[in-house]
């Protein structure tokens, strides 16, 4: 978010130099603590997060391949075997992600 918004972000900066970053960092940690302290199962939470990852991964990889084709200059775009290998690997990763997502849903969420 810091890169997208153009704000300073680093744990190496003092609080006064990166207030927005430290505010987001503190809020994220408080939300995490709020989820874990009441007794939510960490195993279940981890499985739910992995399921979300499996469902979102195809979108992310698809957009990366589209951006590569549309945004890069022609001389830097993937060609030939490199392009085929990249697409095959993306399809394999997406397939495993969708399979594991289905398996998680079938056997119950955490």
C-alpha positions as CSV (number, residue, x, y, z in Angstrom):
1,X,0.0,0.0,0.0
2,X,2.9,2.3,0.7
3,X,4.2,2.0,-2.8
4,X,0.8,2.5,-4.3
5,X,0.1,5.6,-2.2
6,X,3.6,6.9,-2.4
7,X,4.3,7.1,1.3
8,X,7.5,6.3,3.1
9,X,7.5,2.8,4.4
10,X,10.2,1.0,6.4
11,X,10.8,-0.3,9.9
12,X,14.2,1.5,9.6
13,X,12.5,4.9,9.6
14,X,11.5,6.6,12.8
15,X,7.8,7.0,13.7
16,X,7.8,10.6,12.7
17,X,9.2,9.9,9.3
18,X,6.7,7.1,8.4
19,X,3.5,7.7,10.5
20,X,1.2,6.2,7.9
21,X,3.3,3.0,7.7
22,X,3.5,2.6,11.5
23,X,-0.2,3.2,11.8
24,X,-1.1,0.5,9.3
25,X,1.5,-1.8,10.9
26,X,0.0,-1.3,14.4
27,X,-3.6,-1.7,13.1
28,X,-2.7,-4.9,11.3
29,X,-1.1,-6.4,14.4
30,X,-4.1,-5.3,16.6
31,X,-6.5,-7.0,14.2
32,X,-4.4,-10.1,14.2
33,X,-4.3,-10.2,18.0
34,X,-8.1,-9.5,18.1
35,X,-8.6,-12.6,15.9
36,X,-6.3,-14.9,17.9
37,X,-6.9,-13.9,21.5
38,X,-10.6,-14.9,21.8
39,X,-9.6,-18.5,21.0
40,X,-10.0,-18.8,17.3
41,X,-8.3,-22.0,16.1
42,X,-5.0,-21.0,14.5
43,X,-5.1,-24.2,12.4
44,X,-8.6,-23.4,11.1
45,X,-7.6,-19.8,10.4
46,X,-4.5,-20.9,8.5
47,X,-6.6,-23.3,6.4
48,X,-9.1,-20.6,5.7
49,X,-6.4,-18.2,4.6
50,X,-4.9,-20.9,2.3
51,X,-8.3,-21.5,0.8
52,X,-8.6,-17.8,0.1
53,X,-5.1,-17.9,-1.5
54,X,-6.1,-20.8,-3.7
55,X,-9.2,-19.0,-4.9
56,X,-7.4,-15.7,-5.6
57,X,-4.2,-17.1,-7.1
58,X,-5.6,-17.8,-10.6
59,X,-6.6,-14.1,-10.8
60,X,-3.2,-12.9,-9.8
61,X,-1.3,-15.2,-12.1
62,X,-3.6,-14.4,-15.0
63,X,-3.2,-10.7,-14.5
64,X,0.6,-11.1,-14.3
65,X,0.6,-12.9,-17.7
66,X,-1.7,-10.3,-19.2
67,X,0.4,-7.4,-17.9
68,X,3.6,-9.1,-19.3
69,X,2.0,-9.2,-22.7
70,X,0.5,-5.7,-22.7
71,X,2.9,-3.6,-20.7
72,X,6.4,-4.8,-21.5
73,X,8.3,-3.6,-24.6
74,X,8.3,-6.2,-27.4
75,X,12.0,-7.0,-26.8
76,X,11.3,-8.0,-23.2
77,X,8.2,-10.1,-23.7
78,X,8.3,-13.9,-23.2
79,X,8.7,-15.9,-26.4
80,X,9.1,-19.5,-27.5
81,X,9.8,-22.2,-24.9
82,X,10.0,-19.6,-22.1
83,X,6.5,-18.5,-22.7
84,X,5.2,-22.1,-23.0
85,X,6.9,-23.1,-19.8
86,X,5.5,-20.1,-17.9
87,X,2.0,-20.9,-19.1
88,X,2.3,-24.6,-18.2
89,X,3.6,-23.8,-14.7
90,X,0.9,-21.2,-14.2
91,X,-1.7,-23.8,-15.2
92,X,-0.2,-26.5,-12.9
93,X,0.0,-24.1,-9.9
94,X,-3.6,-23.0,-10.5
95,X,-4.7,-26.6,-10.9
96,X,-3.1,-27.6,-7.6
97,X,-4.6,-24.5,-5.9
98,X,-8.1,-25.2,-7.1
99,X,-7.8,-28.9,-6.2
100,X,-6.6,-28.1,-2.7
101,X,-9.4,-25.5,-2.4
102,X,-12.0,-28.0,-3.4
103,X,-10.5,-30.6,-1.0
104,X,-10.5,-28.1,1.9
105,X,-14.2,-27.2,1.2
106,X,-15.1,-30.9,0.8
107,X,-13.6,-31.9,4.1
108,X,-14.8,-28.8,6.0
109,X,-13.4,-25.5,6.8
110,X,-11.4,-24.9,9.9
